[in-house]
Amino acid sequence: MSSGIHETKDESRQDDVVEKAPSVDVLHSEVLGNKDAMNEAIHAENREHAEGMLAAVKAHPMACIWAFIMCFTIVMESFDMFLNGNFVAQSAFQRKYGVLVNKAKDEYAIPTKWQSALFQSGQCGAFVGVFLAGPVTNLLGYRWTTILALMLMNATIFISFFADSLAVLTVGQTLEGIPWGFFIANSPAYASEVVPLVLRGATTATLQMSWSIGGIIVAAATYGYNKRDDEWAWRVPLALQWIFPTPLLILIFLAPESPWWLVRKGRKEEALRSIRRLASGKTKEHSEQALAMMERTVEIELAQGGTPTLLDLLKGTDLRRTLITCFMYASQNFAGNLIANQATFFFEQAGINPNRAFQLNLINSCLGFIANALSWPLTAWFGRRTIYLWGTATNVMFLMILGICASVEQNSATNYAQAVLGIIISFVFAGTLGPITYTAIAETSSIRLRALSTAVGRAAYYVAEIPMIYLASKLLNPTGWNLAGKCGYVWGGTAIVCWIIAYVFLPEMKHRSYREIDILFQRRIPARKFKSTVIDVKDNE
């Protein structure tokens, strides 16, 4: 309570200073060369630092809503990822496209090569999409790029729905992956740019919640149709993909463009209107100060380089930022996440009967949603680095226990123990590593290179994921190595490597403005000293 009172007093003092300051035409002035404009930018940044989370939500309700809507586009990628994981465990799908593996029990399985193809095809398409997303977004903005991707999504679903072979289904998934690349490249960048500093962690964390929502819908649909023995067991879940693109397209058409993108393009009047739409209660003076703050940061970055290109990601301090972004994205594949993506199939291989496996998958998806919600206060209480390191260490422990549990003599108790451990690992990932990754990558990249940086970072995710999906399928498939829970040893080992890299290279960026982050990287501050380094509010380099 007392903290809130102090914040209110601080804001009142800042407002008094602002009202006494000379009027500045922020639409027609360069901030770095104008003392009064610099004061406006400083006041705006101080106000963001002083603002508490609850106060920020009350002051920027529409910014939170638009950020969530943009993040919700990720539900389509998660829907398809979880859908393929459920198809390979579906008896009707197995009999239609699989091979006989147990004649006595009349059991079928999808061959490892096709199972991997289904999992990898969408990611291959998304790999193309993320590289297209950066240049297109720089040209058209976040809104129109996402609208075009949603239109493409609507069209490509037809191929998957009408597919009559694994080959055609794989082609359909590949083409669907292209718009996924646009969604995942743009969503964290847009969400981080439309909300104030204190809300960046919570809003970008909703990306993981969108993954969970997609998983819940898939789990419910496939559980409901699992007992069917005809083609509609998988065609109806495929058709459910059409629920999302058109409503999202309409909503995003109505959304404001990121004011940061508009400032980068020199469209200050539109940026000012966007700022006012994102914070309906913000006064004219506060809106103009926010614009000056954005212009100040953009001018600092422009002084370091001109028109952004992919090569800029590999130059100077931006190389370090690019490597951190790529690592954070790629590491999602190495700490148990692939168990969550193939949960139903994992449960079956752990010895759970198919119907109960689908039930457990639904429970797993719902718990993931709860974990995502719990990540919001976590991002307010703890730093990004702290959450990542502790979340990874926790999953290392549970993954190793999973491996041990699968190594002893198997019975019903050990089967369920493996299933429960798989759910716990997914829960930890959904509450820590998953959401904090999106927050970290959105904050690491510079404003000037953000669209390109998030795209390349996601490309690194797919470069890591495509071979790991094959490995995950090989680890679990009866036609592969059939290791069940022993895969915990593999993912536990890779998670240890991720923890070590993060400890050395992942900086703490909580409570840092984009200007401060730029300066910290420019000064080449070591990752472990980011939190303690003091940046003066008047510093520009």
KESE-452956 format. One line per field, with one value per residue (C-alpha): residue in one letter; x, y, z. Coordinates in pm, whole numbers. Layout:
# KESE-452956
r: c(A | ...)
u: c(X | ...)
v: c(Y | ...)
w: c(Z | ...)
END
This chain:
# KESE-452956
r: c(M | S | S | G | I | H | E | T | K | D | E | S | R | Q | D | D | V | V | E | K | A | P | S | V | D | V | L | H | S | E | V | L | G | N | K | D | A | M | N | E | A | I | H | A | E | N | R | E | H | A | E | G | M | L | A | A | V | K | A | H | P | M | A | C | I | W | A | F | I | M | C | F | T | I | V | M | E | S | F | D | M | F | L | N | G | N | F | V | A | Q | S | A | F | Q | R | K | Y | G | V | L | V | N | K | A | K | D | E | Y | A | I | P | T | K | W | Q | S | A | L | F | Q | S | G | Q | C | G | A | F | V | G | V | F | L | A | G | P | V | T | N | L | L | G | Y | R | W | T | T | I | L | A | L | M | L | M | N | A | T | I | F | I | S | F | F | A | D | S | L | A | V | L | T | V | G | Q | T | L | E | G | I | P | W | G | F | F | I | A | N | S | P | A | Y | A | S | E | V | V | P | L | V | L | R | G | A | T | T | A | T | L | Q | M | S | W | S | I | G | G | I | I | V | A | A | A | T | Y | G | Y | N | K | R | D | D | E | W | A | W | R | V | P | L | A | L | Q | W | I | F | P | T | P | L | L | I | L | I | F | L | A | P | E | S | P | W | W | L | V | R | K | G | R | K | E | E | A | L | R | S | I | R | R | L | A | S | G | K | T | K | E | H | S | E | Q | A | L | A | M | M | E | R | T | V | E | I | E | L | A | Q | G | G | T | P | T | L | L | D | L | L | K | G | T | D | L | R | R | T | L | I | T | C | F | M | Y | A | S | Q | N | F | A | G | N | L | I | A | N | Q | A | T | F | F | F | E | Q | A | G | I | N | P | N | R | A | F | Q | L | N | L | I | N | S | C | L | G | F | I | A | N | A | L | S | W | P | L | T | A | W | F | G | R | R | T | I | Y | L | W | G | T | A | T | N | V | M | F | L | M | I | L | G | I | C | A | S | V | E | Q | N | S | A | T | N | Y | A | Q | A | V | L | G | I | I | I | S | F | V | F | A | G | T | L | G | P | I | T | Y | T | A | I | A | E | T | S | S | I | R | L | R | A | L | S | T | A | V | G | R | A | A | Y | Y | V | A | E | I | P | M | I | Y | L | A | S | K | L | L | N | P | T | G | W | N | L | A | G | K | C | G | Y | V | W | G | G | T | A | I | V | C | W | I | I | A | Y | V | F | L | P | E | M | K | H | R | S | Y | R | E | I | D | I | L | F | Q | R | R | I | P | A | R | K | F | K | S | T | V | I | D | V | K | D | N | E)
u: c(0 | 275 | 461 | 158 | 131 | 496 | 451 | 151 | 347 | 641 | 410 | 248 | 588 | 681 | 352 | 412 | 753 | 608 | 340 | 598 | 826 | 815 | 581 | 764 | 650 | 743 | 604 | 858 | 1174 | 1475 | 1489 | 1865 | 1936 | 1660 | 1701 | 1329 | 1237 | 1498 | 1332 | 999 | 1154 | 1317 | 988 | 812 | 1081 | 1078 | 701 | 727 | 988 | 768 | 449 | 331 | 177 | -181 | -162 | -24 | -309 | -566 | -395 | -340 | -632 | -658 | -283 | -317 | -615 | -447 | -127 | -323 | -513 | -188 | -37 | -347 | -244 | 8 | -285 | -287 | 72 | 20 | -309 | -138 | 167 | -49 | -289 | -18 | 102 | -248 | -307 | -17 | -176 | -526 | -634 | -838 | -549 | -302 | -510 | -554 | -192 | 15 | 187 | 100 | 338 | 154 | -63 | -190 | -325 | -410 | -190 | -75 | 178 | 273 | 627 | 893 | 978 | 617 | 566 | 872 | 757 | 422 | 590 | 862 | 668 | 494 | 823 | 993 | 721 | 749 | 1125 | 1051 | 781 | 998 | 1257 | 984 | 828 | 1115 | 1140 | 762 | 697 | 959 | 774 | 406 | 397 | 278 | -94 | -97 | 167 | -41 | -361 | -198 | -72 | -422 | -564 | -296 | -377 | -742 | -643 | -383 | -610 | -807 | -511 | -475 | -849 | -897 | -569 | -614 | -255 | 29 | 219 | -58 | -115 | 257 | 242 | -60 | 119 | 424 | 219 | 30 | 367 | 447 | 188 | 289 | 631 | 473 | 267 | 553 | 793 | 551 | 355 | 627 | 763 | 422 | 318 | 637 | 606 | 244 | 254 | 451 | 774 | 623 | 378 | 625 | 688 | 322 | 199 | 473 | 417 | 64 | 228 | 283 | -77 | -190 | 9 | -180 | -517 | -440 | -338 | -660 | -880 | -688 | -692 | -1067 | -1143 | -923 | -1048 | -1406 | -1340 | -1085 | -1343 | -1460 | -1324 | -1364 | -1186 | -1384 | -1180 | -907 | -1088 | -1316 | -1021 | -850 | -1161 | -1160 | -859 | -1101 | -1240 | -950 | -824 | -1129 | -1228 | -861 | -827 | -1118 | -985 | -631 | -765 | -918 | -601 | -359 | -18 | 283 | 381 | 747 | 719 | 547 | 820 | 1087 | 906 | 889 | 507 | 490 | 132 | 7 | 233 | 81 | -272 | -167 | -26 | -356 | -554 | -336 | -379 | -719 | -670 | -335 | -330 | -207 | 111 | 182 | 122 | 364 | 622 | 584 | 636 | 951 | 1082 | 1033 | 1190 | 1491 | 1554 | 1504 | 1745 | 2009 | 1980 | 1977 | 2304 | 2450 | 2322 | 2094 | 1823 | 1808 | 1924 | 1983 | 2359 | 2320 | 2227 | 2584 | 2760 | 2903 | 2700 | 2395 | 2572 | 2565 | 2196 | 2120 | 2302 | 2109 | 1780 | 1867 | 1977 | 1662 | 1439 | 1642 | 1668 | 1292 | 1357 | 1605 | 1436 | 1142 | 913 | 907 | 753 | 466 | 424 | 384 | 212 | -56 | 194 | 436 | 167 | 88 | 453 | 479 | 222 | -106 | -405 | -504 | -831 | -668 | -373 | -610 | -767 | -425 | -336 | -644 | -545 | -189 | -309 | -535 | -254 | -31 | -285 | -282 | 99 | 94 | -137 | 96 | 386 | 234 | 300 | 632 | 750 | 652 | 833 | 1142 | 1386 | 1394 | 1735 | 1625 | 1309 | 1493 | 1776 | 1554 | 1296 | 1564 | 1729 | 1391 | 1321 | 1669 | 1587 | 1246 | 1382 | 1651 | 1393 | 1180 | 1473 | 1535 | 1166 | 1167 | 1484 | 1347 | 1118 | 794 | 443 | 125 | 272 | 586 | 374 | 164 | 472 | 622 | 296 | 278 | 643 | 574 | 288 | 505 | 782 | 529 | 384 | 725 | 806 | 471 | 519 | 886 | 1100 | 821 | 678 | 1002 | 1168 | 927 | 984 | 1362 | 1372 | 1137 | 1359 | 1698 | 1665 | 1710 | 1406 | 1562 | 1624 | 1336 | 1131 | 1442 | 1586 | 1273 | 1242 | 1600 | 1567 | 1261 | 1445 | 1707 | 1423 | 1320 | 1681 | 1706 | 1354 | 1347 | 1625 | 1506 | 1156 | 1309 | 1512 | 1202 | 1007 | 1296 | 1321 | 952 | 833 | 791 | 946 | 1239 | 1427 | 1111 | 1271 | 954 | 1055 | 1424 | 1420 | 1443 | 1817 | 1858 | 1650 | 1796 | 2144 | 2056 | 1881 | 2202 | 2387 | 2116 | 2148 | 2524 | 2494 | 2219 | 2418 | 2709 | 2533 | 2170 | 2144 | 1875 | 1655 | 1368 | 1280 | 1505 | 1379 | 1476 | 1718 | 1889 | 1911 | 2070 | 2330 | 2410 | 2481 | 2669 | 2895 | 2949 | 2840 | 2875 | 2544 | 2579 | 2631 | 2329 | 2113 | 2358 | 2486 | 2346 | 2243 | 2177 | 1847 | 2033 | 2274 | 2236 | 2531)
v: c(0 | 244 | 164 | 267 | 596 | 678 | 600 | 836 | 1113 | 1061 | 1081 | 1399 | 1565 | 1468 | 1603 | 1935 | 1959 | 1875 | 2142 | 2406 | 2302 | 2500 | 2370 | 2162 | 2074 | 1708 | 1647 | 1874 | 1857 | 1635 | 1522 | 1475 | 1829 | 1997 | 2046 | 2091 | 1785 | 1586 | 1691 | 1569 | 1231 | 1206 | 1281 | 1007 | 751 | 844 | 803 | 454 | 354 | 482 | 315 | 1 | -298 | -240 | 132 | 53 | -190 | 71 | 340 | 120 | -127 | -111 | -166 | -489 | -601 | -533 | -702 | -1011 | -1021 | -1009 | -1279 | -1493 | -1551 | -1801 | -2028 | -2145 | -2271 | -2444 | -2592 | -2765 | -2872 | -3041 | -3173 | -3372 | -3506 | -3635 | -3775 | -4020 | -4154 | -4179 | -4535 | -4443 | -4237 | -4516 | -4778 | -4550 | -4443 | -4666 | -5004 | -5314 | -5346 | -5607 | -5855 | -6027 | -5699 | -5549 | -5247 | -4999 | -4715 | -4430 | -4497 | -4277 | -4105 | -3995 | -3906 | -3682 | -3540 | -3437 | -3271 | -3104 | -2990 | -2698 | -2591 | -2594 | -2366 | -2142 | -2121 | -1961 | -1743 | -1588 | -1477 | -1318 | -1155 | -920 | -733 | -736 | -599 | -326 | -228 | -268 | -261 | -522 | -486 | -533 | -804 | -1004 | -946 | -1084 | -1386 | -1456 | -1448 | -1698 | -1916 | -1937 | -2055 | -2315 | -2495 | -2630 | -2845 | -3016 | -3067 | -3237 | -3435 | -3806 | -3919 | -3847 | -3682 | -3430 | -3369 | -3297 | -3049 | -2880 | -2849 | -2701 | -2429 | -2356 | -2306 | -1997 | -1773 | -1925 | -1771 | -1428 | -1469 | -1581 | -1317 | -1026 | -1110 | -1067 | -757 | -587 | -683 | -544 | -217 | -122 | -160 | 38 | -96 | -265 | -470 | -603 | -925 | -1011 | -931 | -1115 | -1410 | -1443 | -1592 | -1912 | -1894 | -1891 | -2212 | -2362 | -2249 | -2418 | -2730 | -2734 | -2704 | -2980 | -3205 | -3162 | -3212 | -3518 | -3672 | -3621 | -3775 | -4037 | -4316 | -4262 | -4517 | -4315 | -4022 | -3762 | -3856 | -3630 | -3419 | -3245 | -3132 | -3006 | -2808 | -2636 | -2436 | -2214 | -2082 | -1842 | -1653 | -1449 | -1308 | -1227 | -1061 | -826 | -743 | -674 | -453 | -239 | -243 | 53 | 18 | 7 | 369 | 260 | 134 | 458 | 667 | 465 | 552 | 922 | 917 | 1107 | 1229 | 872 | 756 | 1017 | 901 | 542 | 634 | 798 | 494 | 262 | 474 | 638 | 818 | 970 | 1351 | 1534 | 1635 | 1276 | 1144 | 1396 | 1308 | 938 | 1025 | 1222 | 923 | 694 | 946 | 979 | 603 | 576 | 867 | 705 | 381 | 557 | 722 | 372 | 258 | 347 | 142 | -198 | -507 | -869 | -808 | -548 | -831 | -958 | -624 | -477 | -517 | -627 | -960 | -1025 | -936 | -1160 | -1456 | -1414 | -1400 | -1709 | -1898 | -1813 | -1932 | -2246 | -2349 | -2406 | -2736 | -2868 | -2861 | -3099 | -2897 | -3171 | -3407 | -3157 | -3129 | -3508 | -3560 | -3808 | -4023 | -4000 | -4119 | -4416 | -4514 | -4485 | -4765 | -4570 | -4701 | -4478 | -4341 | -4248 | -4097 | -3855 | -3769 | -3700 | -3483 | -3268 | -3235 | -3152 | -2875 | -2720 | -2725 | -2556 | -2274 | -2233 | -2228 | -1953 | -1743 | -1794 | -1667 | -1316 | -1239 | -1423 | -1173 | -890 | -1037 | -1193 | -1109 | -1278 | -1433 | -1565 | -1728 | -1890 | -2032 | -2168 | -2305 | -2486 | -2626 | -2755 | -2932 | -3087 | -3249 | -3382 | -3504 | -3708 | -3854 | -3944 | -4130 | -4320 | -4407 | -4554 | -4752 | -4967 | -5267 | -5146 | -5187 | -4981 | -4757 | -4671 | -4609 | -4351 | -4206 | -4140 | -3979 | -3756 | -3653 | -3567 | -3342 | -3177 | -3109 | -2952 | -2745 | -2608 | -2524 | -2348 | -2136 | -2042 | -2118 | -2089 | -1744 | -1584 | -1671 | -1445 | -1163 | -1191 | -1198 | -901 | -696 | -806 | -680 | -314 | -115 | -54 | -425 | -575 | -715 | -873 | -992 | -1172 | -1335 | -1463 | -1575 | -1780 | -1923 | -2047 | -2212 | -2405 | -2494 | -2653 | -2797 | -2980 | -3229 | -3246 | -3344 | -3632 | -3726 | -3704 | -3928 | -4174 | -4180 | -4262 | -4448 | -4830 | -4846 | -4637 | -4668 | -4705 | -4546 | -4397 | -4208 | -4282 | -3983 | -3782 | -3855 | -3699 | -3387 | -3349 | -3343 | -3083 | -2871 | -2864 | -2720 | -2452 | -2360 | -2312 | -2094 | -1882 | -1834 | -1691 | -1495 | -1411 | -1054 | -923 | -667 | -629 | -263 | -142 | 98 | 29 | 324 | 175 | -168 | -12 | 165 | -146 | -346 | -57 | -37 | -416 | -473 | -844 | -1030 | -1078 | -701 | -578 | -565 | -367 | -121 | 231 | 422 | 794 | 913 | 1179 | 934 | 883 | 649)
w: c(0 | 97 | -227 | -429 | -237 | -304 | -673 | -689 | -521 | -759 | -1058 | -921 | -880 | -1236 | -1369 | -1193 | -1358 | -1696 | -1674 | -1588 | -1877 | -2203 | -2471 | -2729 | -3082 | -3066 | -3413 | -3578 | -3367 | -3325 | -2963 | -2921 | -3044 | -2844 | -2468 | -2404 | -2611 | -2419 | -2093 | -2228 | -2315 | -1969 | -1792 | -1991 | -1911 | -1540 | -1535 | -1685 | -1427 | -1142 | -1265 | -1084 | -1262 | -1147 | -1224 | -1570 | -1645 | -1540 | -1749 | -2059 | -2079 | -2457 | -2499 | -2298 | -2506 | -2842 | -2727 | -2623 | -2953 | -3150 | -2927 | -2981 | -3344 | -3201 | -3112 | -3475 | -3468 | -3134 | -3259 | -3549 | -3348 | -3085 | -3351 | -3528 | -3195 | -3126 | -3475 | -3449 | -3127 | -3277 | -3358 | -3669 | -3808 | -3728 | -3911 | -4213 | -4256 | -4024 | -4036 | -3833 | -3536 | -3324 | -3513 | -3197 | -3054 | -3397 | -3318 | -3581 | -3569 | -3799 | -3933 | -3778 | -4108 | -4163 | -3799 | -3818 | -4152 | -4005 | -3708 | -3916 | -4222 | -4053 | -3896 | -4237 | -4371 | -4066 | -4121 | -4459 | -4305 | -4035 | -4291 | -4501 | -4194 | -4113 | -4447 | -4500 | -4151 | -4197 | -4515 | -4418 | -4039 | -3790 | -3867 | -4242 | -4234 | -3986 | -4184 | -4500 | -4303 | -4168 | -4521 | -4630 | -4329 | -4429 | -4777 | -4679 | -4430 | -4730 | -4839 | -4500 | -4460 | -4797 | -4786 | -4865 | -4800 | -4561 | -4845 | -4919 | -4548 | -4513 | -4801 | -4643 | -4310 | -4482 | -4649 | -4327 | -4162 | -4372 | -4198 | -3862 | -3922 | -3961 | -3644 | -3421 | -3557 | -3510 | -3195 | -2928 | -3099 | -3126 | -2772 | -2622 | -2814 | -2736 | -2355 | -2094 | -1944 | -1636 | -1847 | -2105 | -1914 | -1853 | -2205 | -2391 | -2153 | -2298 | -2607 | -2409 | -2290 | -2654 | -2699 | -2406 | -2538 | -2870 | -2681 | -2475 | -2784 | -2962 | -2655 | -2613 | -2983 | -3031 | -2706 | -2823 | -3167 | -3059 | -3045 | -3403 | -3648 | -3968 | -4137 | -3939 | -3633 | -3774 | -4035 | -3784 | -3565 | -3883 | -3976 | -3635 | -3755 | -3949 | -3620 | -3570 | -3880 | -3985 | -3641 | -3571 | -3910 | -3831 | -3484 | -3605 | -3884 | -3606 | -3393 | -3374 | -3536 | -3305 | -3231 | -3225 | -3585 | -3689 | -3524 | -3708 | -4031 | -3940 | -3917 | -3590 | -3613 | -3665 | -3381 | -3150 | -3240 | -3177 | -2834 | -2741 | -2855 | -2649 | -2333 | -2348 | -2014 | -2111 | -2134 | -2442 | -2254 | -2145 | -2497 | -2645 | -2382 | -2466 | -2832 | -2742 | -2545 | -2845 | -3081 | -2850 | -2852 | -3228 | -3290 | -3069 | -3266 | -3603 | -3511 | -3488 | -3830 | -4121 | -4288 | -4113 | -4301 | -4202 | -4213 | -3937 | -3701 | -3730 | -3675 | -3356 | -3037 | -3238 | -3298 | -2923 | -2908 | -3205 | -3048 | -2721 | -2911 | -3113 | -2802 | -2607 | -2890 | -2968 | -2603 | -2587 | -2763 | -2510 | -2169 | -2201 | -2429 | -2695 | -2438 | -2401 | -2779 | -2807 | -2470 | -2578 | -2767 | -2473 | -2231 | -2456 | -2480 | -2102 | -2077 | -2039 | -2238 | -2534 | -2392 | -2060 | -2252 | -2427 | -2089 | -1938 | -2238 | -2175 | -1807 | -1912 | -2145 | -1880 | -1624 | -1881 | -1906 | -1528 | -1529 | -1792 | -1573 | -1277 | -1489 | -1493 | -1125 | -1155 | -1418 | -1182 | -878 | -1032 | -1309 | -1650 | -1582 | -1239 | -1376 | -1666 | -1454 | -1177 | -1423 | -1621 | -1308 | -1185 | -1511 | -1517 | -1184 | -1297 | -1631 | -1460 | -1218 | -1521 | -1674 | -1350 | -1318 | -1670 | -1602 | -1316 | -1354 | -1508 | -1367 | -1347 | -1075 | -1274 | -1587 | -1406 | -1239 | -1582 | -1698 | -1389 | -1428 | -1793 | -1679 | -1411 | -1664 | -1902 | -1615 | -1514 | -1875 | -1928 | -1615 | -1648 | -1955 | -2212 | -2132 | -2013 | -2345 | -2535 | -2285 | -2314 | -2694 | -2721 | -2488 | -2621 | -2978 | -3064 | -3177 | -3519 | -3584 | -3383 | -3673 | -3826 | -3495 | -3375 | -3717 | -3720 | -3359 | -3444 | -3743 | -3496 | -3306 | -3615 | -3703 | -3359 | -3351 | -3686 | -3600 | -3237 | -3352 | -3545 | -3236 | -3012 | -3251 | -3267 | -2887 | -2836 | -3145 | -3122 | -3469 | -3337 | -3008 | -2795 | -2485 | -2329 | -2011 | -2060 | -2297 | -1973 | -1964 | -2311 | -2247 | -1898 | -2047 | -2309 | -2043 | -1836 | -2137 | -2173 | -1804 | -1834 | -2147 | -1989 | -1669 | -1866 | -2142 | -2047 | -1906 | -1670 | -1847 | -1603 | -1527 | -1809 | -2076 | -2436 | -2416 | -2112 | -2276 | -2585 | -2371 | -2165 | -2480 | -2638 | -2332 | -2353 | -1993 | -1892 | -1856 | -1479 | -1426 | -1621 | -1309 | -1094 | -1357 | -1314 | -1627 | -1582 | -1720 | -1923 | -2090 | -2465 | -2520)
END
